[in-house]
Amino acid sequence: MILGLASCASGPGPITPKTPVERQMIGLLQKFDHWDENGDGYLVASELKSAEKASGHSRAKIIEFYDTNRDGRISLKEAQDGLQRTDEAERKAKSSSPG
């Protein structure tokens, strides 16, 4: 029943990434359930190997950015909220890039 209600809810529509960082952030949301290997609803460092490889950012940096309550793991809500902070992510990506 919950899934039925969620699928009927109107959302903001499709999100089109405008930058590589936005694309990576949206990718995290799309892959969240796949990466949540134990199905507990959270992503921890050991489950972020693919995210690290795809983004070029360390698992620690990924958790640092998304884990707003500092419990050492990323909830789906934190991942979704992170998408609203793309400007911050862009600044951090630029400041950590070589050159």
C-alpha positions in Angstrom: 0.0 0.0 0.0 2.8 2.4 0.8 4.4 1.8 -2.5 1.1 2.4 -4.3 0.7 5.7 -2.5 4.3 6.7 -3.3 4.0 5.9 -6.9 0.8 8.0 -7.2 2.3 11.0 -5.5 3.2 13.8 -7.8 6.9 14.8 -7.6 9.0 17.5 -9.0 9.4 15.6 -12.3 12.6 14.3 -13.8 15.8 15.9 -12.7 18.3 16.7 -15.5 21.9 17.0 -14.3 23.7 20.1 -15.5 27.2 19.3 -14.3 29.3 16.1 -13.7 28.9 16.6 -9.9 25.1 16.7 -10.2 25.2 13.6 -12.4 27.3 11.8 -9.7 24.9 12.9 -7.0 21.8 11.7 -8.9 23.7 8.5 -9.6 24.0 7.9 -5.8 20.2 8.2 -5.4 19.6 5.9 -8.3 22.0 3.3 -7.0 21.1 3.6 -3.3 19.1 0.4 -3.0 21.6 -1.6 -5.1 24.5 -0.4 -3.0 22.7 -1.1 0.3 24.0 -4.6 0.4 22.4 -5.6 3.7 19.1 -3.8 3.1 19.2 -1.8 6.3 18.4 1.5 4.6 21.8 3.0 5.1 25.0 3.2 3.2 28.3 2.6 5.0 31.9 2.9 3.8 32.1 -0.8 2.9 29.1 -0.4 0.6 30.5 2.6 -1.2 33.3 1.0 -3.2 31.4 1.5 -6.5 30.6 5.1 -5.6 34.2 5.8 -4.8 35.3 4.4 -8.1 32.6 6.2 -10.1 33.0 9.6 -8.5 36.8 9.6 -7.9 36.1 10.7 -4.3 37.1 8.6 -1.3 34.4 6.8 0.7 35.3 8.9 3.7 34.6 12.1 1.7 31.3 10.8 0.4 30.2 10.0 3.9 31.4 13.3 5.2 29.4 15.2 2.7 26.1 13.3 2.9 26.1 12.1 6.6 24.6 15.2 8.2 23.8 13.6 11.5 27.3 12.2 11.8 26.4 8.6 12.6 28.9 7.2 10.1 26.3 6.2 7.5 24.1 7.7 4.8 20.3 7.3 5.0 18.2 7.7 1.9 16.9 10.9 3.3 20.4 12.2 3.7 21.3 11.2 0.2 18.1 13.0 -1.1 18.9 16.1 1.0 22.5 16.1 -0.4 21.0 16.5 -3.9 19.7 19.9 -2.7 23.2 20.9 -1.9 24.7 20.7 -5.3 26.4 24.1 -5.1 28.3 23.0 -2.0 29.3 19.8 -3.7 30.5 21.7 -6.7 32.7 23.9 -4.5 34.1 21.0 -2.6 34.8 19.1 -5.9 36.7 22.1 -7.3 38.7 22.6 -4.2 39.8 19.0 -4.0 40.6 18.6 -7.7 44.3 18.6 -8.6 45.8 21.6 -10.4 
